[in-house]
Amino acid sequence: MVGYQLDIKNTGLRQELFNVIALYHELFGVHMRERKSDLKCDLWITDNLDFRGPKGRTLYLSHLIKSDGTLDNPGVLKCIHQILVNTRFEPREVIIGRSGAIKIQVEDIIYVETENRSIAIHTLFNEISSHETLAHWKEVLKLWPFLEVYRGVLVNMRYVESIVRDGMVLVDGTIIPIARRRYQAVLEYFREINDVDS
């Protein structure tokens, strides 16, 4: 799922952009959803030259508006694809251990938990043991949507299927408990990241 925000003064361009985004989904199979919060965004699109979006993730439309006021749709499509390939889908690796022999993609991590004296990293494909501390993993993963939902457990909120009483169900079927004092904050974040109504 790709989150995007529109900062569009020209209302006529908004519908054109929705059509381009729908076409992008058809061509590349990437689900896209308009977001309200910056935390969930991968792409910003604007026709406002004063707008200051994240570098490398913001598409300024000024050079893509034709003389008749309509969008250069193929040009917009190409720019969206370029931004997403260069940011969201570019490999973002983390290195495990001092030797650097094991590398994993952040987006493959479902959750991280303390297990005896080590850390277990549960990915989409396997489980990897790490001797770094949980504090280390909190720091490494702070730019991604990981929350410590229970003492010693960091969960990638993009892989939460549902939240049930006192816990959450992950995409791999694992049920993770949620600390009582964190439950409301976790529930609100889950609703926000998935645009679920209260």
C-alpha positions in Angstrom: 0.0 0.0 0.0 1.4 3.4 -1.0 0.2 6.4 0.9 0.0 9.8 -0.8 -1.0 13.4 -0.1 -2.3 15.9 -2.5 -1.8 19.7 -2.0 -3.6 20.9 -5.1 -5.0 24.5 -5.5 -6.5 23.8 -9.0 -9.5 21.6 -8.3 -9.7 20.5 -12.0 -6.3 18.8 -11.7 -7.4 16.8 -8.7 -9.8 14.5 -10.7 -7.1 14.1 -13.4 -4.7 13.0 -10.7 -7.1 10.5 -9.4 -7.4 9.0 -12.9 -3.6 8.9 -13.2 -3.3 7.2 -9.8 -6.0 4.6 -10.8 -4.0 3.9 -14.0 -0.8 3.5 -12.0 -2.6 0.9 -9.9 -3.7 -1.0 -13.0 -0.3 -0.9 -14.6 1.9 -1.8 -11.6 -0.6 -3.5 -9.2 0.3 -1.0 -6.5 -2.6 -0.1 -4.2 -2.6 3.6 -3.4 -4.6 5.5 -0.8 -4.8 9.2 0.0 -3.6 9.9 3.5 -4.1 12.6 6.1 -1.0 12.0 8.2 2.6 12.5 7.0 3.7 9.4 9.0 2.0 7.1 6.5 3.0 8.9 3.3 5.4 7.8 0.6 4.5 10.4 -2.0 3.4 14.1 -2.0 1.9 15.7 -5.1 1.4 19.5 -5.4 0.8 22.3 -7.8 2.0 24.8 -5.1 5.6 25.9 -5.6 5.7 27.2 -2.0 4.9 23.7 -0.7 8.0 22.1 1.0 7.5 18.3 0.9 10.2 15.7 1.7 13.1 15.8 -0.7 12.9 13.0 -3.3 9.3 12.2 -2.5 7.5 15.3 -3.7 6.2 15.7 -7.2 5.8 19.4 -8.3 3.3 19.5 -11.1 4.2 23.0 -12.5 6.3 21.5 -15.4 3.7 18.9 -16.1 0.7 21.2 -16.8 0.1 21.7 -20.5 -0.7 25.1 -22.1 -4.4 24.2 -22.1 -4.3 23.7 -18.3 -4.6 19.9 -18.4 -2.0 17.5 -17.1 0.6 15.7 -19.1 -0.7 12.3 -17.8 2.1 10.1 -19.2 4.6 12.5 -17.7 2.9 12.4 -14.3 2.7 8.6 -14.4 6.5 8.4 -15.2 7.4 10.8 -12.4 5.2 8.9 -9.8 6.9 5.7 -10.8 10.3 7.2 -10.6 9.7 8.6 -7.1 8.2 5.3 -5.8 10.9 3.1 -7.2 13.6 5.4 -5.8 12.1 5.7 -2.3 9.6 3.2 -1.1 10.6 0.2 -3.1 14.4 0.7 -3.1 16.0 -2.0 -0.9 16.5 -0.6 2.6 18.7 -3.0 4.4 19.7 -3.5 8.0 22.8 -5.3 8.9 22.8 -7.9 11.7 26.0 -8.5 13.7 29.4 -6.8 13.6 30.6 -8.9 10.6 27.7 -7.6 8.4 27.2 -11.1 7.0 23.4 -11.0 7.4 21.4 -8.3 5.7 17.6 -8.0 5.7 15.1 -5.6 4.2 13.3 -3.5 6.8 10.0 -4.0 5.0 10.3 -7.7 5.4 10.4 -7.5 9.2 7.0 -8.4 10.8 8.1 -8.1 14.4 11.1 -8.1 16.7 11.1 -9.5 20.2 13.4 -10.2 23.1 14.0 -13.9 23.5 16.1 -14.9 26.5 19.4 -12.9 26.1 19.0 -12.2 22.4 16.6 -10.7 19.9 14.5 -12.7 17.5 13.7 -10.9 14.2 10.6 -12.4 12.6 10.5 -11.7 8.8 8.1 -12.7 6.0 10.5 -15.5 5.2 12.3 -16.7 8.4 13.4 -15.9 11.9 16.9 -14.5 12.6 18.7 -14.2 15.9 20.5 -10.9 16.8 22.7 -10.1 19.7 22.1 -6.4 19.5 19.8 -4.9 22.2 16.2 -4.0 21.8 17.2 -0.3 22.3 19.5 -0.8 19.2 16.6 -2.1 17.1 14.3 0.7 18.3 16.9 3.2 17.0 17.4 1.4 13.7 13.7 1.1 13.0 12.5 4.4 14.3 11.8 5.8 10.8 9.4 2.9 10.0 6.0 2.2 11.5 7.2 0.0 14.3 5.6 0.3 17.8 6.6 -1.4 21.1 3.1 -2.8 21.8 4.3 -4.9 24.7 7.5 -4.9 26.7 10.2 -6.3 24.5 8.1 -6.6 21.4 8.4 -4.2 18.4 5.7 -4.7 15.7 5.6 -3.5 12.1 2.1 -2.0 12.1 1.8 -2.5 8.4 1.6 -6.2 9.1 -1.2 -6.1 11.6 -4.4 -7.7 10.3 -6.6 -6.8 13.2 -6.7 -5.8 16.8 -8.7 -7.9 19.2 -9.2 -7.6 22.9 -5.8 -7.2 24.6 -3.9 -8.3 21.5 -3.3 -8.0 17.7 -3.3 -10.6 14.9 -0.4 -10.4 12.5 -0.4 -11.4 8.8 1.4 -14.7 9.6 -1.3 -15.6 12.2 0.8 -14.7 15.2 -1.1 -13.1 18.1 0.8 -10.5 20.0 -0.4 -9.2 23.4 -0.8 -5.4 23.8 0.1 -3.8 27.1 -3.0 -2.4 28.8 -1.5 1.0 29.2 -0.6 1.1 25.5 -3.8 -0.4 24.1 -5.6 2.8 23.2 -2.6 4.4 21.5 -1.9 1.3 19.5 -5.5 1.0 18.5 -5.6 4.7 17.4 -2.4 4.3 15.4 -3.7 1.1 13.7 -6.9 2.9 12.7 -5.0 5.9 11.4 -2.5 3.9 9.3 -5.3 1.8 7.8 -7.9 4.6 7.6 -10.3 2.7 9.7 -13.2 4.6 11.3 -13.6 4.5 15.0 
